[in-house]
Amino acid sequence: MKRGLLKYIYSEALVLENSTRFAELENAYLLMLALGAILPGLRSVVYGFNFLLGVMAATLIKAVMQLLKKMGAIKRQYTNNFLLTRASNFFFDIMVVAGIAAIRLSILKQYWGIILILGISGLVATYAYNRITARTLFPDYAEEQFLTMFGMLTGTASTGVILLREIDGSFKTPAADNLVYQNFPAIVFGFPMMLLAALAPEKPALTLGILVVFFAAMNLILFRSKIFRKGRRNSGI
C-alpha cells in the first residue's frame, strides 16, 4: 500500500514536472514570436536569444508556482533537483541533435575561408580572455566557470551548460547558477547590442567604435574590485 502510494506520488510529480517544462518552452516560444513581430528586422537575433527568453519564462512560472503554494492551491513540493536533472538531460539531448542537424554544409563550402579565419581568431581570443577572467574572478571553481563562459561565448548559453556537465554533472559549483542569473543584467546591457545589428551593415566603423567603448566599460565594471583595490594600495589607503 505504502509502495503504491509513493509510486503514485512520484508519477504525479513527474507529470507536473514535465508539464512545467513544456509550459516554459511554450512561453519562451510565444515571447520569441512577439518580439519577432515587434522587431521584424531583428527576428533572427531574437531567436538567437532563446536561452535568455527561456530563463525569463522559467522565472515567471516559478514565481506563479510559489504564489500558488502560498495560497494553498499547491500542497506538495513537486519540483526537485532529481526531476529537473532528468528533464534537462532530455531536452539537452534534443538540443544537441537539433544543433548538428541545423548545420548547412553548403554555407560551409561557400564561405569556408572566412569561417576558418574568424573561427581560429575568435577561438584564441575567447580562450585567452575567459582563462584570465575565470582565474581572476572565480579562483575556487575556475575550470567550471571557464568551460561555462567559453561554451556560451563560442555558441549559446546552452552550449556552456553542455561543457559544464562534462566536469560538473551534478552542478555542485555555482557556475551553472552564474550562467542563469547573469542573463538578467545581460538583458539590460545586451539589448543595446541587439540594436547595433541593424546599424552594422550601414556604418561598420561606427559600430566597431561603439563596441570597443562598450567592451572597455564592461571590463571596468567586471574587474572593478581588482582595479580599484590596486589603486587604493598604490595610493597608500
Phi and psi restraints in degrees (value plus and minus 20) as a CYANA .aco file:
   2 LYS   PHI     -85.9   -45.9
   2 LYS   PSI     -60.8   -20.8
   3 ARG   PHI     -83.9   -43.9
   3 ARG   PSI     -60.3   -20.3
   4 GLY   PHI     -85.0   -45.0
   4 GLY   PSI     -57.4   -17.4
   5 LEU   PHI     -86.0   -46.0
   5 LEU   PSI     -62.7   -22.7
   6 LEU   PHI     -84.0   -44.0
   6 LEU   PSI     -59.4   -19.4
   7 LYS   PHI     -84.1   -44.1
   7 LYS   PSI     -58.3   -18.3
   8 TYR   PHI     -86.9   -46.9
   8 TYR   PSI     -63.9   -23.9
   9 ILE   PHI     -83.3   -43.3
   9 ILE   PSI     -61.4   -21.4
  10 TYR   PHI     -84.7   -44.7
  10 TYR   PSI     -65.0   -25.0
  11 SER   PHI     -84.6   -44.6
  11 SER   PSI     -57.7   -17.7
  12 GLU   PHI     -85.5   -45.5
  12 GLU   PSI     -61.9   -21.9
  13 ALA   PHI     -85.6   -45.6
  13 ALA   PSI     -58.4   -18.4
  14 LEU   PHI     -85.0   -45.0
  14 LEU   PSI     -61.6   -21.6
  15 VAL   PHI     -82.4   -42.4
  15 VAL   PSI     -64.6   -24.6
  16 LEU   PHI     -85.7   -45.7
  16 LEU   PSI     -58.8   -18.8
  17 GLU   PHI     -82.6   -42.6
  17 GLU   PSI     -66.9   -26.9
  18 ASN   PHI     -86.1   -46.1
  18 ASN   PSI     -56.9   -16.9
  19 SER   PHI     -83.2   -43.2
  19 SER   PSI     -58.5   -18.5
  20 THR   PHI     -84.1   -44.1
  20 THR   PSI     -63.2   -23.2
  21 ARG   PHI     -82.3   -42.3
  21 ARG   PSI     -64.2   -24.2
  22 PHE   PHI     -88.0   -48.0
  22 PHE   PSI     -52.4   -12.4
  23 ALA   PHI     -86.1   -46.1
  23 ALA   PSI     -58.5   -18.5
  24 GLU   PHI     -84.5   -44.5
  24 GLU   PSI     -63.1   -23.1
  25 LEU   PHI     -82.3   -42.3
  25 LEU   PSI     -61.7   -21.7
  26 GLU   PHI     -83.9   -43.9
  26 GLU   PSI     -64.6   -24.6
  27 ASN   PHI     -84.5   -44.5
  27 ASN   PSI     -60.6   -20.6
  28 ALA   PHI     -83.5   -43.5
  28 ALA   PSI     -61.2   -21.2
  29 TYR   PHI     -85.1   -45.1
  29 TYR   PSI     -60.2   -20.2
  30 LEU   PHI     -85.5   -45.5
  30 LEU   PSI     -57.3   -17.3
  31 LEU   PHI     -83.3   -43.3
  31 LEU   PSI     -61.7   -21.7
  32 MET   PHI     -84.0   -44.0
  32 MET   PSI     -61.4   -21.4
  33 LEU   PHI     -83.4   -43.4
  33 LEU   PSI     -61.8   -21.8
  34 ALA   PHI     -85.5   -45.5
  34 ALA   PSI     -67.8   -27.8
  35 LEU   PHI     -86.4   -46.4
  35 LEU   PSI     -55.6   -15.6
  36 GLY   PHI     -85.5   -45.5
  36 GLY   PSI     -53.6   -13.6
  37 ALA   PHI     -93.9   -53.9
  37 ALA   PSI     -56.0   -16.0
  38 ILE   PHI     -92.7   -52.7
  38 ILE   PSI     -60.2   -20.2
  39 LEU   PHI    -139.2   -99.2
  39 LEU   PSI      54.8    94.8
  40 PRO   PHI     -82.6   -42.6
  40 PRO   PSI     -49.7    -9.7
  41 GLY   PHI     -92.4   -52.4
  41 GLY   PSI     -37.0     3.0
  42 LEU   PHI    -135.3   -95.3
  42 LEU   PSI       3.2    43.2
  43 ARG   PHI     -80.4   -40.4
  43 ARG   PSI     -63.6   -23.6
  44 SER   PHI     -86.1   -46.1
  44 SER   PSI     -54.7   -14.7
  45 VAL   PHI     -88.1   -48.1
  45 VAL   PSI     -61.6   -21.6
  46 VAL   PHI     -81.5   -41.5
  46 VAL   PSI     -62.6   -22.6
  47 TYR   PHI     -85.1   -45.1
  47 TYR   PSI     -48.4    -8.4
  48 GLY   PHI     -89.8   -49.8
  48 GLY   PSI     -38.6     1.4
  49 PHE   PHI    -115.7   -75.7
  49 PHE   PSI      13.7    53.7
  50 ASN   PHI     -83.0   -43.0
  50 ASN   PSI     -56.1   -16.1
  51 PHE   PHI     -85.5   -45.5
  51 PHE   PSI     -60.8   -20.8
  52 LEU   PHI     -81.8   -41.8
  52 LEU   PSI     -64.3   -24.3
  53 LEU   PHI     -87.8   -47.8
  53 LEU   PSI     -53.6   -13.6
  54 GLY   PHI     -84.0   -44.0
  54 GLY   PSI     -59.7   -19.7
  55 VAL   PHI     -83.4   -43.4
  55 VAL   PSI     -61.5   -21.5
  56 MET   PHI     -82.4   -42.4
  56 MET   PSI     -62.9   -22.9
  57 ALA   PHI     -85.6   -45.6
  57 ALA   PSI     -61.4   -21.4
  58 ALA   PHI     -84.3   -44.3
  58 ALA   PSI     -60.2   -20.2
  59 THR   PHI     -83.7   -43.7
  59 THR   PSI     -59.9   -19.9
  60 LEU   PHI     -84.3   -44.3
  60 LEU   PSI     -65.9   -25.9
  61 ILE   PHI     -86.2   -46.2
  61 ILE   PSI     -57.8   -17.8
  62 LYS   PHI     -82.2   -42.2
  62 LYS   PSI     -61.7   -21.7
  63 ALA   PHI     -84.2   -44.2
  63 ALA   PSI     -59.1   -19.1
  64 VAL   PHI     -85.4   -45.4
  64 VAL   PSI     -62.6   -22.6
  65 MET   PHI     -84.6   -44.6
  65 MET   PSI     -59.4   -19.4
  66 GLN   PHI     -84.7   -44.7
  66 GLN   PSI     -58.0   -18.0
  67 LEU   PHI     -85.3   -45.3
  67 LEU   PSI     -63.5   -23.5
  68 LEU   PHI     -84.7   -44.7
  68 LEU   PSI     -54.0   -14.0
  69 LYS   PHI     -88.1   -48.1
  69 LYS   PSI     -60.0   -20.0
  70 LYS   PHI     -86.0   -46.0
  70 LYS   PSI     -53.8   -13.8
  71 MET   PHI     -97.6   -57.6
  71 MET   PSI     -31.5     8.5
  72 GLY   PHI      70.2   110.2
  72 GLY   PSI     -16.3    23.7
  73 ALA   PHI     -92.3   -52.3
  73 ALA   PSI     -50.6   -10.6
  74 ILE   PHI    -129.8   -89.8
  74 ILE   PSI     102.1   142.1
  75 LYS   PHI    -114.8   -74.8
  75 LYS   PSI     -49.9    -9.9
  76 ARG   PHI    -130.1   -90.1
  76 ARG   PSI     142.5   182.5
  77 GLN   PHI    -113.5   -73.5
  77 GLN   PSI      71.7   111.7
  78 TYR   PHI     -95.9   -55.9
  78 TYR   PSI     -60.9   -20.9
  79 THR   PHI    -100.0   -60.0
  79 THR   PSI     116.1   156.1
  80 ASN   PHI    -171.2  -131.2
  80 ASN   PSI     148.4   188.4
  81 ASN   PHI     -83.1   -43.1
  81 ASN   PSI     -55.3   -15.3
  82 PHE   PHI     -83.8   -43.8
  82 PHE   PSI     -68.7   -28.7
  83 LEU   PHI     -88.8   -48.8
  83 LEU   PSI     -57.0   -17.0
  84 LEU   PHI     -83.3   -43.3
  84 LEU   PSI     -60.3   -20.3
  85 THR   PHI     -85.1   -45.1
  85 THR   PSI     -62.1   -22.1
  86 ARG   PHI     -83.6   -43.6
  86 ARG   PSI     -63.3   -23.3
  87 ALA   PHI     -86.5   -46.5
  87 ALA   PSI     -63.5   -23.5
  88 SER   PHI     -85.2   -45.2
  88 SER   PSI     -58.3   -18.3
  89 ASN   PHI     -81.4   -41.4
  89 ASN   PSI     -60.6   -20.6
  90 PHE   PHI     -83.2   -43.2
  90 PHE   PSI     -67.1   -27.1
  91 PHE   PHI     -92.5   -52.5
  91 PHE   PSI     -51.1   -11.1
  92 PHE   PHI     -86.1   -46.1
  92 PHE   PSI     -58.3   -18.3
  93 ASP   PHI     -82.3   -42.3
  93 ASP   PSI     -62.1   -22.1
  94 ILE   PHI     -83.0   -43.0
  94 ILE   PSI     -60.8   -20.8
  95 MET   PHI     -84.3   -44.3
  95 MET   PSI     -61.3   -21.3
  96 VAL   PHI     -82.4   -42.4
  96 VAL   PSI     -66.8   -26.8
  97 VAL   PHI     -82.4   -42.4
  97 VAL   PSI     -63.7   -23.7
  98 ALA   PHI     -85.9   -45.9
  98 ALA   PSI     -58.1   -18.1
  99 GLY   PHI     -83.9   -43.9
  99 GLY   PSI     -62.5   -22.5
 100 ILE   PHI     -88.1   -48.1
 100 ILE   PSI     -60.2   -20.2
 101 ALA   PHI     -87.6   -47.6
 101 ALA   PSI     -43.6    -3.6
 102 ALA   PHI    -100.7   -60.7
 102 ALA   PSI     -30.0    10.0
 103 ILE   PHI     -88.7   -48.7
 103 ILE   PSI     106.8   146.8
 104 ARG   PHI    -120.5   -80.5
 104 ARG   PSI      89.0   129.0
 105 LEU   PHI     -84.7   -44.7
 105 LEU   PSI     -48.8    -8.8
 106 SER   PHI     -84.8   -44.8
 106 SER   PSI     -57.8   -17.8
 107 ILE   PHI     -87.3   -47.3
 107 ILE   PSI     -62.3   -22.3
 108 LEU   PHI     -81.5   -41.5
 108 LEU   PSI     -60.0   -20.0
 109 LYS   PHI     -87.5   -47.5
 109 LYS   PSI     -55.3   -15.3
 110 GLN   PHI     -98.4   -58.4
 110 GLN   PSI     -56.0   -16.0
 111 TYR   PHI    -140.8  -100.8
 111 TYR   PSI      12.7    52.7
 112 TRP   PHI     -83.5   -43.5
 112 TRP   PSI     -53.3   -13.3
 113 GLY   PHI     -86.5   -46.5
 113 GLY   PSI     -68.9   -28.9
 114 ILE   PHI     -85.2   -45.2
 114 ILE   PSI     -62.9   -22.9
 115 ILE   PHI     -81.6   -41.6
 115 ILE   PSI     -59.7   -19.7
 116 LEU   PHI     -86.0   -46.0
 116 LEU   PSI     -64.4   -24.4
 117 ILE   PHI     -84.5   -44.5
 117 ILE   PSI     -68.9   -28.9
 118 LEU   PHI     -85.2   -45.2
 118 LEU   PSI     -57.1   -17.1
 119 GLY   PHI     -85.8   -45.8
 119 GLY   PSI     -65.6   -25.6
 120 ILE   PHI     -88.1   -48.1
 120 ILE   PSI     -66.3   -26.3
 121 SER   PHI     -85.2   -45.2
 121 SER   PSI     -61.0   -21.0
 122 GLY   PHI     -86.7   -46.7
 122 GLY   PSI     -57.4   -17.4
 123 LEU   PHI     -82.3   -42.3
 123 LEU   PSI     -67.7   -27.7
 124 VAL   PHI     -84.6   -44.6
 124 VAL   PSI     -67.1   -27.1
 125 ALA   PHI     -84.4   -44.4
 125 ALA   PSI     -64.3   -24.3
 126 THR   PHI     -85.9   -45.9
 126 THR   PSI     -60.4   -20.4
 127 TYR   PHI     -81.8   -41.8
 127 TYR   PSI     -68.3   -28.3
 128 ALA   PHI     -84.9   -44.9
 128 ALA   PSI     -64.3   -24.3
 129 TYR   PHI     -83.8   -43.8
 129 TYR   PSI     -63.7   -23.7
 130 ASN   PHI     -91.6   -51.6
 130 ASN   PSI     -52.4   -12.4
 131 ARG   PHI     -81.1   -41.1
 131 ARG   PSI     -67.5   -27.5
 132 ILE   PHI     -84.6   -44.6
 132 ILE   PSI     -64.4   -24.4
 133 THR   PHI     -84.1   -44.1
 133 THR   PSI     -65.3   -25.3
 134 ALA   PHI     -85.7   -45.7
 134 ALA   PSI     -63.8   -23.8
 135 ARG   PHI     -90.7   -50.7
 135 ARG   PSI     -48.1    -8.1
 136 THR   PHI    -102.7   -62.7
 136 THR   PSI     -64.7   -24.7
 137 LEU   PHI    -119.5   -79.5
 137 LEU   PSI     -41.7    -1.7
 138 PHE   PHI    -150.1  -110.1
 138 PHE   PSI      40.6    80.6
 139 PRO   PHI     -85.1   -45.1
 139 PRO   PSI     -45.9    -5.9
 140 ASP   PHI     -95.0   -55.0
 140 ASP   PSI     -45.9    -5.9
 141 TYR   PHI    -165.0  -125.0
 141 TYR   PSI      35.3    75.3
 142 ALA   PHI     -84.4   -44.4
 142 ALA   PSI     -60.9   -20.9
 143 GLU   PHI     -85.6   -45.6
 143 GLU   PSI     -64.5   -24.5
 144 GLU   PHI     -84.0   -44.0
 144 GLU   PSI     -63.7   -23.7
 145 GLN   PHI     -88.1   -48.1
 145 GLN   PSI     -56.0   -16.0
 146 PHE   PHI     -82.6   -42.6
 146 PHE   PSI     -68.5   -28.5
 147 LEU   PHI     -82.9   -42.9
 147 LEU   PSI     -58.0   -18.0
 148 THR   PHI     -84.1   -44.1
 148 THR   PSI     -69.3   -29.3
 149 MET   PHI     -89.2   -49.2
 149 MET   PSI     -58.6   -18.6
 150 PHE   PHI     -83.0   -43.0
 150 PHE   PSI     -64.0   -24.0
 151 GLY   PHI     -84.7   -44.7
 151 GLY   PSI     -59.2   -19.2
 152 MET   PHI     -87.4   -47.4
 152 MET   PSI     -62.3   -22.3
 153 LEU   PHI    -100.2   -60.2
 153 LEU   PSI     -39.7     0.3
 154 THR   PHI    -118.4   -78.4
 154 THR   PSI     -27.4    12.6
 155 GLY   PHI    -165.8  -125.8
 155 GLY   PSI    -129.0   -89.0
 156 THR   PHI    -154.0  -114.0
 156 THR   PSI     156.4   196.4
 157 ALA   PHI     -81.1   -41.1
 157 ALA   PSI     -53.4   -13.4
 158 SER   PHI     -83.9   -43.9
 158 SER   PSI     -56.2   -16.2
 159 THR   PHI     -83.9   -43.9
 159 THR   PSI     -58.7   -18.7
 160 GLY   PHI     -81.2   -41.2
 160 GLY   PSI     -58.7   -18.7
 161 VAL   PHI     -87.8   -47.8
 161 VAL   PSI     -57.4   -17.4
 162 ILE   PHI     -81.9   -41.9
 162 ILE   PSI     -64.6   -24.6
 163 LEU   PHI     -86.5   -46.5
 163 LEU   PSI     -59.1   -19.1
 164 LEU   PHI     -82.4   -42.4
 164 LEU   PSI     -56.8   -16.8
 165 ARG   PHI     -83.9   -43.9
 165 ARG   PSI     -40.8    -0.8
 166 GLU   PHI     -89.4   -49.4
 166 GLU   PSI     -50.3   -10.3
 167 ILE   PHI    -139.3   -99.3
 167 ILE   PSI     -29.9    10.1
 168 ASP   PHI    -163.4  -123.4
 168 ASP   PSI      46.6    86.6
 169 GLY   PHI     -83.8   -43.8
 169 GLY   PSI     -47.4    -7.4
 170 SER   PHI    -114.0   -74.0
 170 SER   PSI     -18.5    21.5
 171 PHE   PHI      36.0    76.0
 171 PHE   PSI      29.5    69.5
 172 LYS   PHI     -97.4   -57.4
 172 LYS   PSI     -46.9    -6.9
 173 THR   PHI    -108.2   -68.2
 173 THR   PSI     142.5   182.5
 174 PRO   PHI     -95.0   -55.0
 174 PRO   PSI     -15.0    25.0
 175 ALA   PHI     -79.5   -39.5
 175 ALA   PSI     -63.5   -23.5
 176 ALA   PHI     -86.3   -46.3
 176 ALA   PSI     -59.9   -19.9
 177 ASP   PHI     -84.2   -44.2
 177 ASP   PSI     -59.7   -19.7
 178 ASN   PHI     -80.4   -40.4
 178 ASN   PSI     -59.5   -19.5
 179 LEU   PHI     -84.4   -44.4
 179 LEU   PSI     -57.3   -17.3
 180 VAL   PHI     -94.8   -54.8
 180 VAL   PSI     -71.0   -31.0
 181 TYR   PHI     -94.5   -54.5
 181 TYR   PSI     -38.7     1.3
 182 GLN   PHI     -90.8   -50.8
 182 GLN   PSI     -33.8     6.2
 183 ASN   PHI     -88.4   -48.4
 183 ASN   PSI     -46.5    -6.5
 184 PHE   PHI     -91.7   -51.7
 184 PHE   PSI     -69.0   -29.0
 185 PRO   PHI     -86.5   -46.5
 185 PRO   PSI     -46.0    -6.0
 186 ALA   PHI     -84.3   -44.3
 186 ALA   PSI     -49.0    -9.0
 187 ILE   PHI     -82.6   -42.6
 187 ILE   PSI     -63.5   -23.5
 188 VAL   PHI     -89.1   -49.1
 188 VAL   PSI     -66.8   -26.8
 189 PHE   PHI    -107.5   -67.5
 189 PHE   PSI     -44.2    -4.2
 190 GLY   PHI    -106.8   -66.8
 190 GLY   PSI     -44.4    -4.4
 191 PHE   PHI     -82.5   -42.5
 191 PHE   PSI     -61.8   -21.8
 192 PRO   PHI     -80.0   -40.0
 192 PRO   PSI     -51.2   -11.2
 193 MET   PHI     -90.0   -50.0
 193 MET   PSI     -50.2   -10.2
 194 MET   PHI     -82.0   -42.0
 194 MET   PSI     -58.3   -18.3
 195 LEU   PHI     -87.8   -47.8
 195 LEU   PSI     -45.9    -5.9
 196 LEU   PHI     -90.0   -50.0
 196 LEU   PSI     -38.4     1.6
 197 ALA   PHI     -81.9   -41.9
 197 ALA   PSI     -52.3   -12.3
 198 ALA   PHI     -99.5   -59.5
 198 ALA   PSI     -44.4    -4.4
 199 LEU   PHI    -104.1   -64.1
 199 LEU   PSI     -48.9    -8.9
 200 ALA   PHI     -76.6   -36.6
 200 ALA   PSI     -65.7   -25.7
 201 PRO   PHI     -85.0   -45.0
 201 PRO   PSI     -49.0    -9.0
 202 GLU   PHI    -107.4   -67.4
 202 GLU   PSI     -60.8   -20.8
 203 LYS   PHI    -153.3  -113.3
 203 LYS   PSI      56.4    96.4
 204 PRO   PHI     -85.4   -45.4
 204 PRO   PSI     -58.3   -18.3
 205 ALA   PHI     -85.1   -45.1
 205 ALA   PSI     -63.5   -23.5
 206 LEU   PHI     -84.7   -44.7
 206 LEU   PSI     -61.5   -21.5
 207 THR   PHI     -82.1   -42.1
 207 THR   PSI     -62.1   -22.1
 208 LEU   PHI     -82.9   -42.9
 208 LEU   PSI     -62.0   -22.0
 209 GLY   PHI     -83.1   -43.1
 209 GLY   PSI     -61.8   -21.8
 210 ILE   PHI     -83.9   -43.9
 210 ILE   PSI     -60.9   -20.9
 211 LEU   PHI     -86.3   -46.3
 211 LEU   PSI     -57.6   -17.6
 212 VAL   PHI     -84.0   -44.0
 212 VAL   PSI     -66.4   -26.4
 213 VAL   PHI     -83.2   -43.2
 213 VAL   PSI     -61.6   -21.6
 214 PHE   PHI     -84.1   -44.1
 214 PHE   PSI     -61.6   -21.6
 215 PHE   PHI     -83.6   -43.6
 215 PHE   PSI     -62.2   -22.2
 216 ALA   PHI     -84.1   -44.1
 216 ALA   PSI     -62.5   -22.5
 217 ALA   PHI     -85.2   -45.2
 217 ALA   PSI     -61.0   -21.0
 218 MET   PHI     -85.3   -45.3
 218 MET   PSI     -58.6   -18.6
 219 ASN   PHI     -90.7   -50.7
 219 ASN   PSI     -51.9   -11.9
 220 LEU   PHI     -83.9   -43.9
 220 LEU   PSI     -60.2   -20.2
 221 ILE   PHI     -90.1   -50.1
 221 ILE   PSI     -61.4   -21.4
 222 LEU   PHI     -86.0   -46.0
 222 LEU   PSI     -63.2   -23.2
 223 PHE   PHI    -122.9   -82.9
 223 PHE   PSI       3.9    43.9
 224 ARG   PHI     -79.4   -39.4
 224 ARG   PSI     -58.3   -18.3
 225 SER   PHI     -86.3   -46.3
 225 SER   PSI     -57.5   -17.5
 226 LYS   PHI     -94.4   -54.4
 226 LYS   PSI     -61.9   -21.9
 227 ILE   PHI     -87.3   -47.3
 227 ILE   PSI     -70.6   -30.6
 228 PHE   PHI     -94.4   -54.4
 228 PHE   PSI     -44.4    -4.4
 229 ARG   PHI     -87.7   -47.7
 229 ARG   PSI     -61.8   -21.8
 230 LYS   PHI     -85.4   -45.4
 230 LYS   PSI     -56.0   -16.0
 231 GLY   PHI     -83.7   -43.7
 231 GLY   PSI     -60.7   -20.7
 232 ARG   PHI     -89.0   -49.0
 232 ARG   PSI     -55.8   -15.8
 233 ARG   PHI     -87.0   -47.0
 233 ARG   PSI     -61.9   -21.9
 234 ASN   PHI     -87.5   -47.5
 234 ASN   PSI     -50.1   -10.1
 235 SER   PHI    -105.8   -65.8
 235 SER   PSI     -26.4    13.6
 236 GLY   PHI      62.6   102.6
 236 GLY   PSI      -5.9    34.1
